Amino acid sequence: MVLLCSIAYYFCLPKVLFSEPTATVITSNDSRLLGAKIADDGQWRFPFSDRIPSKFETCILQFEDAYFYDHPGFNPVSIFKALKDNLSSKKVKRGGSTLTQQVIRLSRKGKSRTYSEKLKEIVLATRLELRHSKKHILNLYCSNAPFGGNVIGLEAASWRYYNRSPFDLSWSECATLAVLPNAPSLIYPGKNQKFLLAKRNRLLKKLWENNDIDEMTYKLSLSEPLPQKPFPLPRLAPHLLQKIKNSNSGQSIQTSIDYELQFRANQIAASHYLRLKQNEIFNLGILIIDVKTRKVLSYIGNAPTDAKHQKDVDVINKARSTGSILKPFLYTAMLDAGNLLPNSLVPDVPTVFGNYKPQNYDKTFDGAVPASEALSRSLNVPATIMLKEYGLQRFYNQLQELKFKDLRFNANHYGLSLILGGAESNLWDLCKNYAAYSGTVNHFNEHSSQYFTNEFCDLSIINSDVQNFGKLTQDKTIFDAGSVYMTLNSMKQVNRPEGEDNWEYYDSSQDIAWKTGTSFGFRDAWAIGATKDYVIGVWVGNADGEGRPGLVGLQAAAPLLFDLYALLPKSNWFSKPYDELTEINVCKQSGFRAGVNCDELRQEYVPNSGLKTEPCPYHITVHLDQTETYQVNSSCENISQITQKSWFQLPPLMAYYYNTKNPYYKSLPPYREDCYSDQGEIMEFIYPKNNQNIFLPLDFNEKQNPVILKIAHSKPASKVYWYLDAEYLGLTKDIHELAISPIPGDYKLTVVDESGFEISKQISFTN
């Protein structure tokens, strides 16, 4: 019988006393409340807390159970006194329950307050005392006691009634909260003020008489007002709160968010939102990342807009058109593969790939531009040509290695537009990979020229997470540190927005590698920056995808980016990863590895893979007469009278546009008339560029407008003759453009210059 009773006693108490749903709570990295979502049953019930403020503990023990730390779960003296008073008055006048018994009663909600139930409570209370420490029992009470209305538990009550943590409450405030659970339905802030005030003051007097507080504290506490109505809980990171709820509902999560940074970033976001909404731009997203830990320091999932403009949508993980924001990855890939040197000239000329015709933002062409400048100026045509040269599938595979999750289709689906916004990504993935760029260079320099195998790891929002960067290895992870460093250097040269354009002249300014992006139709504006210590990502646009004039990276997103960087400590620039760089001679004019014909050289650090690049293709040796006015050869000039000279010569189409931006560019001198020459290519079509269908334009009156044909000639002063099939169209000189109005059909277009040089192509005209 004793054994059966012992077994029954052992198992009489449920393993879990409280199974009610709790609120989802997020705190900052220093444990300050960022926000909370009410529990699924509509109660403000915070998750169990194992910490109780000493002031509140003193108050609750003095009010409810002064002998809490001495009794075994019930207090015989209190029970006897309560029984005596209740019997003499023939009604329940007072209770004799300890805090342990109250915990049991709270866990067995709905039970009538009869003597038999009291007996059960006593048995269960003693069992609870054997299972848990006094501190834990007190924590159970403080986490589950009712505080009026739909407020359950001390922490929820402290925030709802005083708008701050229970650890920041005064003696008067702790006393107020200590008396609330005694009669939560009767005493409620804002109502029954006299009852509440009397109970609080009696408790304060008891604290003074027991020397828990001094007389001055007592008198000051009496003068403190009572709470009048509940406060709304903090909402510093509402979209992060929802993200946490989706994965950790009902839990209290300490995030990696920096409270002060989040608060100030919210202010900046609100300020820029007021500016942007004047142009009917209503949404934005912000991430601030600590490069060293890969933790999120600030998470702003949307602007402080309204429900009409989808204020609750978290845009940080939403797939949006990338615009130009992927260009740095292509630049790095080509440097890493040895396809490019940092400042090699790349073509910037009218280009057509099938039906795809990329255009620069300003609709102009440079002819040829250094690759680093093409990146810093975000030129579309060079980027497309570079992608074509590097290989679409090859680059796509590397983006997959970088774990851009929104690349859901194959490479051919995107085509060459992949580099100009044909693909989609999200702010999270972009910031993750830009942070990995910073980390690659930092770790390489900090760990004896080694790489971490998991450098391109995911970001974290949980404060307790310790990032696993993998093992150290001599092998690069995806890209080598030299190529990444050169990319960051090029991004540092991006022209900053208005107000930041003279940044390099101020000591307070810092070097930032950054890039903007603007999607087709002005639907998305991006700005992402990287320093040695921090990465900031900004997206601006409309959640419904509506485009707006002026919704471009430089105007809409970049000002916000630089205001956010002003909140952060200044970072030093990256240390140069010397072991992944080699100093070589490059051709000063072309940026290519110096060849035998390059006469002007400069020394430049390039990634080690740059040693594989081809020597300069744009310098040739020419033979000139003594005056250097004409080209000559042995057919017309004595060898002793011939001067050899290195000449920088671009192909005709590149030269045509390059000359407009570089007035010191010199075309090759013509051959002297008495000399035989084989000059090679001297003419090239600008439009039409390739064999293609040309649609004949119509004006508003449905009349056909002319089509403008255009070529580039290495000697613009030459006369050029135009033919469509066998029909002569006309002659051009200096400016080689010709307007024609053909009828629809297939033709052969032929162009012949006065020296007999000829080019032709098949074209089709359609309505």
C-alpha angles and dihedrals in degrees: 000000000000089000092051091049090049091051091047090049092049094052099035094095117071115238090233115043099181121037100160117128116264134209121266107245130188126191134186125254088271092049098257116145114258098173147313138215117218117252118266091255091058096255127128093231114151120207118270113290124204093200127080125183111246092230093056092044090055092048097048094046093049091048102039113016120005092175095048095125092047107048128077094236100299133051113225093195093054092045091051092049093047092048092049094049094045094049093047093049093039091228139072100279101158139004129229098200121138122217088259090056090047090054088054092047092049090051091049095049119180095033116135117246097243130142091253090053089048089055091051089049091054093051092047091045092057089049090050090052089055092049102045140030121254090251092054092049090050089050090052090054095047091049096050108029116116117246100183134287111011094332115117125178135015099272094051090045093051092053095041096048103029105018094231144080118288087239089065097052124116125234090260092051093047090050091051092053092044093061096044099079089055091074109358095165093053101036114053128153110263092024134070089015095169093055092046093046092049093050093047093049093048089054092047090052090051090051090052093047090051091049093243088127131020126243094260092053090047094053093044091048091054090058095054114107124241122247112267104194140355119277123225111252120251116279104193095136109017096160093049088050090056090047090053092046091055091058105024106026115181095014134114108235125190104214130199091246117131103227099211093043091049091049094051094041088055089054092051091046090051091049093051091044089060088053095045098046089062083072092043093257106139111169139061141160132208135192126180115192132195103224095204096055099021088228124143111247097180130021120186109170097184146353120273089262129137137267091262088063095043100258092173095057112107102219096185094087097033117114112243134169108278099217107189097333093107095056095094090059091055091047090051092046093053092047090048093049094048093245093120146023119222095257103026113139114254124191120264104182136122104291134182124192105190103297093343116098114177119206133198115240093251093043091236133112133221097199091224129010134178110263092236090054091046086057097044091047091041094228111187102203096054090046092053092047090048091051090050090051095045095045129258096230092045092054092042090055090054092050087054089052087054087055100237094176097197095064091099100154133062124269095260090057090064099034119181090327085078089091095048101049102289088125131057133230139158136242093250096057093043094051090046092057096041088052088051089054090057091043093050093059094039095050094043090057095041098048106048097271095310133132133223115238092222099041093130092058128148125270123253134217096184115097096212094054115111111203115239107214092178127231129330115254139169090233122088117248099223106320128023120248093244093058092045092048092051090050092052089049091054092048089053088067095060110126109254125227124268111297092029099060095103094042095129091066094061123080090212092061122094136207112260127181104214143160136195130207134195123190127221111279093022093273101133133034120192135186122175125175133189133195131166091272110023142036121198124191126191130185122185127184144087119302090221091057097248111156123224134193108256093026092129129131098247096049104032107030107022098065089054091049094055094045088055093049088055088066093059132077113266114264127213116236120262119279113245112258095225096179090063095044133074127196110227140162113264130184108264095218101040104028090225125128106284115266130195092270097052109108099178115056138177132187116243137172112240133172112275089248088063089079086076095059121108120260119256110300094189101067119082135170113246131190116229137179120251092273091049087229098116139029113244139176139189091282091071109014138051109253091233089060095051119104120208117214137171111240131193104222127173125195112272098259094046090044092050093061097029090060092058091060098032111049092181092062110115123207118218114277113251122256115264110258094246092054128093112229141184100194100174119211113003102151132052135175118250095178124046089027100183135011099289149143113267118203113218108231123230127207126223090277091056090250120139117256119213123262116234114224117197139184136179119230125192087221105041093187091065119108113246126198122207128208133181104201101316095331117108111229104182149280131278133191132184093353108047102202125123130187117213135173106207128175116246115280147087119299145170111234113206129184123189126182126211091264091058096254109148137193128176143172141183116251137173128213118206135173 
